[in-house]
């Protein structure tokens, strides 16, 4: 995991992975591309936030393409990632609005 030392996965997102992802290969691919600043990854702003962006590409979870990835780059170049799922998108966006930008020292 050291090679991803600039990436923090929020615990809330890990719960979504456990709940909704049967296969994490596509998710891992996208996180790697975010980490390596791959130009094929495109983003859109998350509504009502200043710092969060959503990866425009929907991610396969092994069943369908309903996985979501939200990212926020902090001033120290740490990349915060929230993994989500279409079924929980409205709750995820509420969380992002409240954590804009996230306080990684006290993340929940």
PEGIFEN-V846660 format. One record per residue. N is the residue number from 0. PSI is psi in radians with two decimals (NA if undefined). OMEGA is omega in whole degrees, -180 to 180 (999 if undefined). BURIAL is + if it has 24 or more other ideal C-beta (glycine too) atoms within 12 Angstrom, else -. Layout:
N;PSI;OMEGA;BURIAL
N;PSI;OMEGA;BURIAL
This chain:
0;-0.24;-179;-
1;-0.61;-177;-
2;-0.19;176;-
3;0.56;-173;-
4;-0.31;179;-
5;0.05;-177;-
6;2.33;174;+
7;2.13;174;+
8;2.18;180;+
9;2.41;-180;+
10;-0.61;178;-
11;-0.68;180;+
12;-0.59;178;+
13;-0.61;176;-
14;-0.69;178;-
15;-0.66;179;+
16;-0.84;-180;+
17;-0.66;-176;-
18;-0.70;-167;-
19;-0.20;-175;+
20;2.01;175;+
21;-0.54;-179;-
22;2.27;-177;-
23;0.13;-175;+
24;-0.82;-180;-
25;-0.69;178;+
26;-0.82;179;+
27;-0.70;179;+
28;-0.80;-178;-
29;-0.72;178;+
30;-0.71;177;+
31;-0.75;-179;-
32;-0.64;176;+
33;-0.81;-180;+
34;-0.72;-176;+
35;0.14;179;-
36;0.74;180;-
37;2.27;-177;-
38;-0.18;178;-
39;-0.24;179;-
40;2.21;176;+
41;2.71;-174;-
42;2.71;169;+
43;2.65;179;-
44;2.50;175;-
45;2.27;-177;+
46;2.43;176;-
47;0.32;174;-
48;2.73;177;+
49;-0.50;-169;-
50;-0.32;-175;+
51;2.48;175;+
52;2.58;176;+
53;2.35;173;+
54;2.19;-175;+
55;-0.47;180;-
56;2.24;177;-
57;2.50;-171;-
58;2.37;177;+
59;2.38;177;+
60;0.24;-179;+
61;-0.29;178;-
62;-0.77;-177;-
63;-3.04;-180;-
64;0.88;-176;-
65;0.12;176;+
66;2.57;179;+
67;2.57;175;+
68;2.23;177;+
69;2.42;-179;+
70;2.66;176;+
71;2.23;178;+
72;2.11;180;+
73;2.95;-177;-
74;-0.44;179;-
75;0.25;180;-
76;0.18;171;-
77;2.41;177;+
78;2.10;178;+
79;2.31;-179;+
80;2.30;170;+
81;2.09;175;+
82;2.36;-180;+
83;-3.07;180;+
84;2.55;-177;+
85;-0.73;-177;-
86;-0.42;-177;-
87;0.30;-173;+
88;-0.73;-178;+
89;-0.68;177;-
90;-0.69;179;-
91;-0.77;-178;+
92;-0.67;175;+
93;-0.77;179;-
94;-0.77;-178;+
95;-0.67;179;+
96;-0.70;180;-
97;-0.41;-177;-
98;1.08;-173;+
99;1.67;-3;+
100;2.86;-179;+
101;2.60;174;+
102;1.69;-173;-
103;-0.28;176;+
104;-0.50;-176;-
105;0.57;-176;-
106;2.63;-179;-
107;NA;999;-
